[in-house]
Amino acid sequence: MESVIQMGHRLSNRLRLKHWALLAAIADSGTLNKAAARLNVTQPTATKLLGDIEQALGLPVFTRHARGLLPTPLGQEVMAFARLEQERLGRFAEHLERMRRGGHGQLVIGAIMGAAPDVVALAVARIKEERPLLDVRIVGETSDQIGLMLERGEIELAIGRPSEPQLGRVDFLPLANETLVLVARRGHALSRRRQIEWLDLVDWPWILQAKSSPTRKLLEEAFFEHHIGVPENQVECASIFAALQLLQTTQAVALLPEAVVRDHVKAKLLTVLPFRFQKALPVFGVLTRRADPVSEPAQAFMAHVQQVVQGGATA
């Protein structure tokens, strides 16, 4: 029986970059014609390349139908790998081009919104002081979204929380907690209360994060534990900038990380309401892919992140 190492050598000998590029193009376009056009090759050439792939793997990667190619279960795994390899190759090509022009590398970071104002911003500022030509890109999403981007190879590291399925595939360096506060516009009627109870919150409009976000899940759990349904008057908003604007211009309330709303509270655009949310979010930290080495710029950034947290930048 062929060993894993032998299979790896066989695939390396038979499949070239052009084969993986074709798979990634098919994954993005859904048809062989469009994939061939994207790679600037003829359809017969693309058909031969696909035949080479399936022969090397020993199993069909796609089933053919009138509208295009439908990946088999094996094909889904192969295309995911091909996409990851194309992302890595693209980053490597960009890195080489910057070095040719005198640049000094690239760092692509994903960050949850609660960590971005303090931890990420300060760490980026510090590493840019050391390396002015380092190309830094920051993507702000929820933990589940940046976790998916990390697994796809679209970012090199993430500041967030690992999901249960990810635990075996990522390394996690715990950093800090997010403090959640209930906020509303300045002068909101609830701000005149000495203390707010759960029943006081039901009839007000709410701005909620995506259903998959840890904060949303905790909030809904708390409502149910107090035998109260989730408020029906709600706006689901994935953009923190839109959420902050809505809070300033409506009577809505929202449960958000203190670090996100701090500047708006200082500027008297928002107010923290007298309400104590007792549930705590899981600790957030640095996530990296276990199977891949961490680049030197990423290691330097992680060191800055730890210094920022140890210096008390987060609540």
Buried (B, 14 or more C-beta within 10 A) or exposed (E): EEEEEEEEEBEEEEBEEEBBBBBBBBBEBBEBEBBBBBBEBEEEBBEEBBEBBBEBBEEBBBEEEEEBBEBBEBBEEBBBBBBBBBBEBEBEEBBEEBEEEEBBBBBBBBBBBBBBBBBBBBBBEBBEEEBEEBBBEBBBBBBBBBBBBBBEBBBBBBBBBBBEEBEEBBBBEEBBBBBBBBBBBBEBEBBEEEEBEEEBBBEBBBBBBBEEBBBBBBBBEBBEEEEEEBBEEBBEBBEBEEBBBBBBEBEBBBBBBBBBBBEBBEEEBBBBBEBEBEBEBEEBBBBBBEEEEBBEBBEBBBEBBBEBBEEEBBB
